[in-house]
Amino acid sequence: MEALDIVKISKEDQEKAFAMLAAVLWLGNIAFTVIDNEDHVEINMSEGVTNAAKLLGCEVCDLILALSTKKIQTGNDSIVQNLTLQQAIDARDGIAKLIYSSLFDWLTEQINKSLEVGKSQSGKSISILDIYGFESFDKNSFEQLCVNYANERLQQHFNRHLFKLEQEEYIQDGIDWTNLSFADNTDCLSLFEKKPLGLLSLLDEESKVPTATALTLANKLKLHLNSNPCFKEESEGAFTVRHCAGQVSYDTTRLLEKNRDPLCSDSIQLLLSCSCQLPKLFASCMLNKSQNPVGNQSRIDNVNPQSQSVGTKFKVLVPFRSAMGRSTLLGWSGSSTS
């Protein structure tokens, strides 16, 4: 809170932010019970349900419907369909992820606005290159894949600007110096980014196949990526990537689901109906990012949350983050494998 005070975030905005964080935590406590042999569920009434609804500013019954059912449009009619256990969990987690990621963006915007005060007078600024820190656990999934890919991109950015470009300037200026060698991670980045047969492209392609499984994904990666020296197939659908910080083995289980990160229109409608300002703002921002130009209600009905995968969105952001460190690179936290 002291840090937020320093950057001049108002007490009102701080309370809004903490309310959203609390809502995310309470959403995580919502549990489901399977009620039939088709794996359909109902929500267990608890503090998680009531407190999450209160913090979001929505009715408890509306939250229950958004997490346990979905509307399917058939012509002029809409059919309400019960969700299975995994679908309900995905719906709950999808709302929580949207709130959390949107809150991060919103806070960043507020801080940037605050720090702009006086900038026009001084005309001075610095850029900082921050390294995520490589992750390697007993079981690595989509989250570690994205973090470690981002680090590969940042590693190349660092190498390019502090080694390659600097040494090119030394040559141009005729400076006598000892050439510094550095590891080239081009092969690893090619493994992730190559089109149309890079890891992220293949993951996106398989994510669009309704019948795709972890095994079909593993087989597709094996077929197209085995020639890359940074890729190695493992047993039981796993694969290993040789990163610049070391080898990391990834499990293909749920990679497809996490890359899709489904958020249905019912969840967006729920947030738009909230009396609290931030949930409505977050849902509106998501709709504004969609490419559907028609009116609000049509956009809600037709928005396709899977039109751009999580991996694709992450891939678009990584070069942007790297470029922000271009003018000045301060400090180097190194690359460590957890």
Backbone torsions as a table, in degrees:
resi	resn	phi	psi	omega
1	MET	NA	-35.6	178.6
2	GLU	-62.8	-39.2	179.1
3	ALA	-63.6	-40.4	178.6
4	LEU	-66.4	-34.6	176.0
5	ASP	-64.4	-40.4	-177.0
6	ILE	-62.7	-39.5	-179.2
7	VAL	-89.2	14.5	171.4
8	LYS	65.2	36.7	170.5
9	ILE	-82.5	124.4	-174.4
10	SER	-63.3	155.4	178.5
11	LYS	-59.8	-36.3	179.1
12	GLU	-63.2	-44.6	178.9
13	ASP	-68.9	-34.2	176.3
14	GLN	-62.8	-42.4	179.2
15	GLU	-64.4	-38.4	177.6
16	LYS	-63.1	-42.7	-178.7
17	ALA	-64.8	-45.2	-179.7
18	PHE	-67.2	-31.4	176.6
19	ALA	-64.5	-39.6	178.9
20	MET	-68.5	-38.9	176.7
21	LEU	-62.8	-41.7	178.2
22	ALA	-63.9	-39.0	179.0
23	ALA	-62.7	-41.3	178.1
24	VAL	-61.0	-42.6	-179.4
25	LEU	-65.9	-41.2	179.2
26	TRP	-69.0	-35.9	175.6
27	LEU	-59.4	-37.5	179.2
28	GLY	-65.6	-19.2	179.6
29	ASN	-89.4	-4.9	-179.8
30	ILE	-74.7	128.5	-177.8
31	ALA	-119.2	163.3	-175.9
32	PHE	-128.2	154.3	175.3
33	THR	-123.3	129.1	176.9
34	VAL	-71.3	131.5	-172.6
35	ILE	-113.5	-8.1	179.2
36	ASP	-152.1	178.4	-176.5
37	ASN	-78.7	-1.2	175.0
38	GLU	-97.8	9.7	175.2
39	ASP	71.9	16.8	174.7
40	HIS	-70.6	155.3	-172.8
41	VAL	-128.8	164.2	165.0
42	GLU	-129.6	156.3	-176.8
43	ILE	-84.0	136.0	174.1
44	ASN	-76.8	118.4	178.8
45	MET	-65.4	128.2	-176.5
46	SER	-159.9	179.1	175.3
47	GLU	-61.4	-31.0	179.9
48	GLY	-57.8	-43.8	-179.1
49	VAL	-67.9	-51.8	-175.3
50	THR	-67.0	-41.2	-178.2
51	ASN	-71.9	-38.4	177.6
52	ALA	-62.8	-44.3	179.1
53	ALA	-62.0	-42.3	-179.3
54	LYS	-64.0	-44.0	-177.6
55	LEU	-69.2	-32.0	178.6
56	LEU	-81.0	-23.5	-177.7
57	GLY	83.1	35.1	178.0
58	CYS	-124.5	166.6	177.8
59	GLU	-75.6	143.6	179.2
60	VAL	-58.4	-41.7	-178.9
61	CYS	-63.8	-34.7	178.9
62	ASP	-69.4	-39.5	178.2
63	LEU	-64.8	-41.1	179.2
64	ILE	-61.9	-44.8	179.7
65	LEU	-63.5	-41.0	-178.3
66	ALA	-66.7	-26.7	-177.0
67	LEU	-97.2	-9.0	-176.4
68	SER	-125.7	-8.8	179.7
69	THR	-139.8	167.0	172.6
70	LYS	-144.7	148.7	178.6
71	LYS	-95.0	134.2	176.9
72	ILE	-118.1	123.4	-178.4
73	GLN	-85.6	122.9	176.3
74	THR	-125.0	97.4	-175.8
75	GLY	68.3	-124.3	178.1
76	ASN	-91.7	-3.9	-177.3
77	ASP	-106.1	153.7	175.1
78	SER	-122.5	137.0	-179.1
79	ILE	-113.4	132.8	177.2
80	VAL	-91.3	124.9	-177.1
81	GLN	-119.6	134.8	178.2
82	ASN	-72.9	145.4	-180.0
83	LEU	-89.4	149.2	172.4
84	THR	-79.1	173.3	-177.9
85	LEU	-58.9	-48.1	-178.7
86	GLN	-66.4	-36.9	178.1
87	GLN	-65.3	-39.5	179.0
88	ALA	-66.4	-41.7	177.2
89	ILE	-62.2	-42.7	178.7
90	ASP	-63.6	-39.0	179.0
91	ALA	-64.8	-45.4	178.5
92	ARG	-60.9	-48.8	-178.3
93	ASP	-68.3	-32.0	178.9
94	GLY	-63.5	-43.3	177.7
95	ILE	-64.4	-44.2	-179.8
96	ALA	-61.7	-42.3	179.8
97	LYS	-65.4	-41.5	179.5
98	LEU	-61.7	-45.4	-179.7
99	ILE	-62.5	-46.0	-176.1
100	TYR	-65.6	-47.8	-178.7
101	SER	-67.5	-38.1	178.8
102	SER	-67.8	-36.9	177.6
103	LEU	-63.1	-40.7	177.7
104	PHE	-60.0	-47.0	179.4
105	ASP	-62.8	-40.8	-179.1
106	TRP	-65.0	-44.6	178.6
107	LEU	-63.8	-40.3	178.1
108	THR	-60.1	-41.7	178.9
109	GLU	-63.7	-42.8	180.0
110	GLN	-64.3	-41.6	-179.9
111	ILE	-65.9	-42.8	179.7
112	ASN	-62.4	-38.7	177.8
113	LYS	-63.1	-41.1	-179.8
114	SER	-66.2	-41.8	-176.7
115	LEU	-75.1	-13.5	178.4
116	GLU	-72.8	-15.7	-178.8
117	VAL	-62.7	122.6	178.6
118	GLY	85.4	-9.4	-178.3
119	LYS	-63.3	-39.6	-178.2
120	SER	-65.2	-24.9	-179.7
121	GLN	-81.4	-42.0	-176.2
122	SER	-80.5	-36.3	-178.3
123	GLY	68.1	16.7	-177.5
124	LYS	-117.2	142.0	176.6
125	SER	-156.2	161.2	175.8
126	ILE	-129.4	158.5	174.5
127	SER	-122.4	144.2	-177.1
128	ILE	-123.7	130.6	175.1
129	LEU	-93.4	116.6	-178.4
130	ASP	-108.7	136.2	179.3
131	ILE	-102.9	130.4	-177.6
132	TYR	-60.6	-42.0	-169.4
133	GLY	99.4	116.4	-178.2
134	PHE	-63.7	147.2	-179.1
135	GLU	-120.0	131.7	174.8
136	SER	-147.5	106.3	-178.2
137	PHE	-111.5	-177.1	176.8
138	ASP	-61.8	-35.3	177.1
139	LYS	-132.4	119.3	-178.1
140	ASN	-112.9	133.8	-175.9
141	SER	-126.9	-151.7	-173.8
142	PHE	-61.3	-37.9	-177.7
143	GLU	-62.7	-45.6	179.6
144	GLN	-67.6	-34.7	178.3
145	LEU	-60.0	-45.3	-179.7
146	CYS	-67.9	-45.3	-179.4
147	VAL	-60.8	-45.5	-176.8
148	ASN	-71.6	-32.7	173.6
149	TYR	-63.9	-43.0	178.9
150	ALA	-59.5	-39.4	179.4
151	ASN	-67.1	-34.9	175.9
152	GLU	-61.8	-42.9	179.6
153	ARG	-65.4	-43.9	178.8
154	LEU	-66.2	-37.1	177.8
155	GLN	-61.0	-44.0	179.5
156	GLN	-65.8	-39.6	178.2
157	HIS	-60.1	-45.3	179.6
158	PHE	-62.0	-48.8	-179.3
159	ASN	-59.6	-42.9	-176.8
160	ARG	-62.9	-46.1	-172.6
161	HIS	-85.5	-29.6	-178.0
162	LEU	-98.1	-13.6	178.4
163	PHE	-118.7	-66.1	-172.4
164	LYS	-61.4	-56.7	-176.1
165	LEU	-67.4	-37.0	178.9
166	GLU	-63.2	-43.7	-178.0
167	GLN	-70.0	-29.7	174.3
168	GLU	-64.9	-37.0	177.3
169	GLU	-67.4	-38.2	177.5
170	TYR	-59.5	-42.3	179.4
171	ILE	-62.6	-46.4	-178.9
172	GLN	-62.6	-35.7	-177.2
173	ASP	-88.3	-2.4	178.6
174	GLY	70.4	28.7	-179.3
175	ILE	-80.9	136.3	177.6
176	ASP	-85.5	117.1	-177.9
177	TRP	-150.6	163.6	177.5
178	THR	-91.0	122.3	-177.2
179	ASN	-61.5	131.9	-179.7
180	LEU	-101.8	124.5	177.2
181	SER	-88.9	152.0	179.4
182	PHE	-148.4	154.2	-177.4
183	ALA	-69.6	135.7	178.8
184	ASP	-102.6	118.1	-178.5
185	ASN	-103.1	27.3	-179.5
186	THR	-58.9	-41.2	-179.5
187	ASP	-61.2	-39.5	-179.3
188	CYS	-68.9	-41.1	177.4
189	LEU	-65.6	-38.2	176.6
190	SER	-61.9	-37.8	177.3
191	LEU	-56.9	-41.1	-179.2
192	PHE	-80.8	-41.4	-164.3
193	GLU	-102.6	-15.0	-175.1
194	LYS	-56.7	139.3	178.2
195	LYS	-118.1	139.1	0.0
196	PRO	-93.8	11.5	-171.8
197	LEU	-117.6	35.7	172.6
198	GLY	-91.4	167.5	-176.4
199	LEU	-58.0	-46.5	-178.2
200	LEU	-68.1	-38.5	178.2
201	SER	-65.7	-42.4	179.5
202	LEU	-66.9	-37.4	177.1
203	LEU	-63.8	-42.9	177.7
204	ASP	-63.8	-42.9	-179.1
205	GLU	-61.3	-44.2	-179.3
206	GLU	-72.3	-28.3	179.4
207	SER	-65.9	-22.7	-179.5
208	LYS	-86.4	-6.5	-179.8
209	VAL	-91.6	116.3	-176.2
210	PRO	-58.8	-32.9	-176.1
211	THR	-93.5	6.1	-177.6
212	ALA	-66.7	146.9	178.4
213	THR	-132.3	174.3	176.8
214	ALA	-59.1	-36.2	-178.8
215	LEU	-70.0	-42.7	178.6
216	THR	-64.8	-35.5	176.5
217	LEU	-64.8	-46.2	-179.6
218	ALA	-60.2	-41.1	179.6
219	ASN	-66.3	-37.6	179.7
220	LYS	-68.4	-40.7	178.0
221	LEU	-64.0	-42.8	179.1
222	LYS	-60.7	-42.9	-177.1
223	LEU	-62.5	-42.7	-170.7
224	HIS	-100.6	-17.9	-172.0
225	LEU	-112.0	-6.0	-175.9
226	ASN	-60.8	-23.6	-178.9
227	SER	-77.6	-14.7	179.3
228	ASN	-80.6	128.7	-177.2
229	PRO	-64.8	-14.1	-179.4
230	CYS	-93.2	1.1	-178.1
231	PHE	-115.3	140.2	177.4
232	LYS	-145.3	125.4	178.7
233	GLU	-75.9	148.0	178.1
234	GLU	-124.5	175.1	178.9
235	SER	-76.3	160.2	175.7
236	GLU	58.9	36.5	173.3
237	GLY	80.1	2.6	179.6
238	ALA	-85.3	165.9	174.6
239	PHE	-149.2	156.8	-178.6
240	THR	-118.0	137.8	175.5
241	VAL	-113.2	131.0	177.6
242	ARG	-88.4	93.0	179.9
243	HIS	-81.5	167.5	179.0
244	CYS	-66.3	-22.2	179.3
245	ALA	-95.3	-5.2	-178.6
246	GLY	139.6	174.5	-178.9
247	GLN	-84.4	138.5	177.4
248	VAL	-130.9	129.7	177.7
249	SER	-96.8	134.1	-177.1
250	TYR	-116.0	143.2	177.8
251	ASP	-96.7	128.9	-178.5
252	THR	-79.1	-8.7	178.9
253	THR	-58.6	122.7	176.8
254	ARG	70.4	7.3	174.4
255	LEU	-59.8	-41.5	-178.5
256	LEU	-64.8	-46.2	-178.7
257	GLU	-63.0	-41.9	-178.5
258	LYS	-70.0	-31.6	177.5
259	ASN	-70.5	-33.8	177.6
260	ARG	-73.9	-41.4	-179.7
261	ASP	45.1	64.1	-172.0
262	PRO	-66.1	136.4	173.5
263	LEU	-138.2	106.1	-172.5
264	CYS	-78.3	165.9	-177.4
265	SER	-63.5	-27.7	178.3
266	ASP	-63.0	-37.6	179.7
267	SER	-68.8	-39.1	177.8
268	ILE	-65.6	-41.6	177.9
269	GLN	-62.4	-38.0	177.8
270	LEU	-59.3	-48.3	-178.4
271	LEU	-65.8	-36.3	177.9
272	LEU	-66.0	-26.5	-178.2
273	SER	-85.8	-5.9	-176.9
274	CYS	-68.3	146.7	178.6
275	SER	-80.4	-22.0	178.2
276	CYS	-75.6	146.5	-172.2
277	GLN	-67.5	-46.5	-171.3
278	LEU	-65.7	-45.1	177.7
279	PRO	-57.6	-40.3	177.9
280	LYS	-64.4	-40.6	179.5
281	LEU	-64.3	-43.0	-178.6
282	PHE	-63.0	-44.0	179.8
283	ALA	-66.2	-39.9	179.1
284	SER	-63.8	-41.1	178.8
285	CYS	-62.5	-39.0	179.1
286	MET	-64.9	-41.1	179.0
287	LEU	-66.8	-37.1	179.6
288	ASN	-65.5	-26.3	179.3
289	LYS	-78.3	-18.5	179.2
290	SER	-72.2	160.7	-175.4
291	GLN	-96.3	6.8	179.8
292	ASN	-80.7	115.2	-172.9
293	PRO	-86.5	-1.0	-173.9
294	VAL	-80.7	-176.7	-174.8
295	GLY	-62.1	167.1	-172.8
296	ASN	-54.5	-50.3	-174.7
297	GLN	-65.3	-39.5	177.5
298	SER	-65.0	-36.3	179.5
299	ARG	-66.2	-37.8	178.1
300	ILE	-63.9	-43.3	-177.0
301	ASP	-70.9	-32.8	-171.8
302	ASN	-104.3	-6.1	-177.4
303	VAL	-60.4	132.5	-179.3
304	ASN	-107.1	100.0	-176.4
305	PRO	-65.8	-13.4	-179.1
306	GLN	-101.4	9.7	-178.2
307	SER	-64.0	-27.2	175.2
308	GLN	-135.9	122.8	-175.3
309	SER	-71.9	164.4	177.2
310	VAL	-62.9	-42.0	179.4
311	GLY	-61.1	-40.8	179.4
312	THR	-65.6	-44.7	178.8
313	LYS	-61.8	-40.8	179.1
314	PHE	-65.4	-41.6	-179.5
315	LYS	-62.6	-36.6	179.5
316	VAL	-67.4	-37.5	-176.0
317	LEU	-76.0	-30.9	-173.1
318	VAL	-60.4	-49.8	178.0
319	PRO	-60.8	-33.2	178.8
320	PHE	-64.2	-44.6	178.8
321	ARG	-63.5	-39.4	-179.5
322	SER	-64.1	-42.1	-177.5
323	ALA	-64.0	-25.3	-178.6
324	MET	-67.2	-19.4	179.3
325	GLY	-94.7	13.1	-169.2
326	ARG	-70.7	-41.4	-171.5
327	SER	-73.1	-39.9	-179.5
328	THR	-143.6	127.7	178.0
329	LEU	-108.2	110.9	-177.4
330	LEU	-108.1	118.9	175.1
331	GLY	77.4	160.9	179.4
332	TRP	-149.4	113.3	-176.4
333	SER	-84.3	-7.6	177.7
334	GLY	80.0	179.3	-179.5
335	SER	-119.0	119.1	-179.1
336	SER	-126.5	142.1	176.3
337	THR	-96.8	120.1	-177.8
338	SER	-68.3	NA	NA
